Amino acid sequence: MDHYGPGVPIGGGALCGKDPHKVDRAGALRARQLAVRLVRDGGARNATVRLGFLPGLREPAFLDAYVDGRWLDGDAIAARIPVPDLSIEAPARDLELTRVKWNEHARGGYFGRGSSWER
């Protein structure tokens, strides 16, 4: 599937079956959204975004990205693209994760096909 392997390094395991309000799914999809924006709007050819949360914190402990062979910190990312609210609650709200029909969506993979995190 498209959410395993070195091209999509999601910590904590698979996305399947995860509560969309939890950082396992919401954080991974928000990171995907940022990577897509870096390529689409930020002039990158390739981008891998790392968004890391620690237990008990509402905001991520770190945000960085590997873009076209070099690391960018959160400020450098924000200089290229608008960075949305990265709190734990925001992806479920902004990406409308509670409205996704996950059984249908997972059949075709979590990435692509016009998903809200692809915009």
N, C-alpha and C positions, 0 to 999 in steps of 0.2 A: 504494500500500500504506500501511498505517497507521504505518510507521516512517520516513516521509519527510515533509518539509514543515515549515512553521513551528510547527505544533502539537506536533511531536515532534522537537526539534532534537538529533539524535544526531551528535556529531562522529565523524569517522573513516569515515563512509560507512554502508553498509547493514549489517544484522545477518546477512544470509544468508551462509552459508559460513564464518562466523567461529568459531574455536575457543571453546567455552564456558568455557575456563579463562582466556581473555584478556580484558583490560579492555574491549575494544571491545564485546563482547556482555555479559559479566558485569556491567560497570559500568553499562551502559545499562539492563539489566533491574533492577538494584538501585535505580537512580535512579527507575525506573518504580514499583517497589514502595513507595518512600518517598513519591512523589507520591500514589499511591492511598491510602496510610495517612493522609496529611495531609488528604485530602478525606473519607475514610470516618470516621476517628477523631479528626482534629485540628480539626474545625470549619471547614475551608476550603471555599470554593465551587470554586476553581480553584487548581491548584498545578503549577508547573514546577520540577523539582529539577535543579540543576547539581552534578554530581559529577565532579571533575577529577583526573586522575592524571598524574604526570610520569614519564618513563622512569627505571627503576631504583628507584622508590619502591614500597613494598608497600602503604602507606596513601595515601588520596587527599590531594592538595595542598589541595583546598578542597571544601567542601560548603556550598551555600546554596540558597535556593528563592525563587521569585517567587510569592507567595501573596496572592491577592485584591488585587493592585495594589501590594504592597510587598515589599521584599526582607527575608528572614530569614537570619541566619547560622546556623551549625551548632548553637550553644547554644539559639537561639530555636526551631529545629526540634525539638531534643531536649526542650524544655519542653512541646511539644505532643504528641509521639509518641515511643515507644521507638525509638531508632536502633540497628539491628543492627550487627554487625561489618562494617566497610567495607573490610577488607583485600581484596587481589586474590583470594585463595584462597576467601574466605567465600561469595560468591554461588554459585559452582559447587557448593559443599558444601550450603549452606542451601537453595538453590532447586532442588537436585537436577538441575542442568543437564545432567549426563552421562546422565541417564535419559530426557530428552525425545527424542521421535522427531521430529527437526527437519523432515524432509521432509513429514511429515503436518501438523505444527504450522504451518509456514510457509504452507500453502495457505489457511488461514483468517486469517492475520495473527498477529503476535507478541503482541498485547495483547488481553486479554479471555479469555473462555471458560474461566475457572477455573484459569488458569495459576498456578504457585506464586508468581510475582512479582506477582500480582494480590491476594495475601492479605496 
